Amino acid sequence: MTGTLPTLSREEAEAWLKRLGAKVTSSVSPKTTLLLAGEKAGSKLIKAEALGIPVRDEAWLRSLEG
């Protein structure tokens, strides 16, 4: 997770992801399968894009429990 999400705090987003079965880590590596990104995303976003890791936003996360 990187950047600022529109309506969720980092803690809320992390809890949401964990409820969905995700393992949340503090860094991006080749083992990372997805990056949740918000505004002002920085080096994690750049690294994820360079590694070809899919990047999603808060709207995508919310759509999973629709």
N, C-alpha and C positions, 0 to 999 in steps of 0.2 A: 504494500500500500504506500502511496506517495502523494503528496500535495494535499490541498484542502478540499474536502467534499462539501457540496452545497448545503446539505441539511443534517448529515450524520457526523458525529464526533468520531475520532479515530477508534475510540473504545467501542462505540456502538457498531461501527462498521466491522471491527474485528470480531465482536460477538456474533454478528449476523453471519459473517463468513464461516465461523466455527460451527454455528447451528446447521449450516449447509454442508458441513463435513470437510471444510478446507483447513489446511495447515497454514497458519499465518507466520511468516518469517520477517525479520527486520532487514534483510538484504536480498539483492537480486543475483541469481547465479544461473548457470546453465540448467540446473534442476528445477528452476522456477517455471511453473506452468501458466501463470497468469498474473498480471499486475493491475491492481485497482488504482486508478489515477484520478486526481482532482486538479483544481487550479494550482498554478505555481509548482507543478511537478518539476523535479530537478534531475539530478544525476541518475536516480533509479530509473526514470523514464527513458533517458538516453541509453542506458545500459540495456534495458529490456528491449528497446527497439533494435539495437545493434545485434542482440542475440535472437531476434525473431520471436520474442515472447508476445503473445496476445495482450493488448492493453484494453481494459474496460473501464467504464465510469459508474457513478452511483446509480444512474437510471437503469443500467444493465443489472446491477445488484438487486435493485428493488423489483425488477421484472421477474426475478427468479421465484419470488414468493407471492406473485400476483394472484 
